[in-house]
Amino acid sequence: MSFNIAVAGKGGSGKTSVAGLIIRYLKRNGS
């Protein structure tokens, strides 16, 4: 869940897109 903190620290600039990419990446790896 540490990626949530990293995304939040982005300053809110496109954090939704970044979170979506990370979630997609994790789902692809089956994690």
C-alpha positions in Angstrom: 0.0 0.0 0.0 3.1 2.2 0.0 2.3 3.2 -3.6 -0.7 5.1 -2.4 1.5 7.4 -0.4 3.8 7.9 -3.3 1.0 8.9 -5.6 -0.5 11.2 -3.0 2.9 12.9 -2.7 2.7 13.8 -6.4 0.8 17.0 -5.5 -2.4 15.8 -7.0 -1.2 16.1 -10.6 -2.6 13.2 -12.5 -2.5 10.9 -9.5 -5.6 9.2 -10.6 -3.9 8.2 -13.9 -0.8 7.0 -12.0 -2.9 5.0 -9.6 -4.8 3.4 -12.5 -1.5 2.4 -14.2 -0.2 0.9 -10.9 -3.3 -1.0 -10.3 -3.3 -2.3 -13.9 0.4 -3.3 -13.5 -0.3 -5.2 -10.2 -3.3 -7.0 -11.7 -1.2 -8.0 -14.7 1.4 -9.5 -12.4 -1.3 -11.2 -10.4 -0.2 -9.6 -7.2 
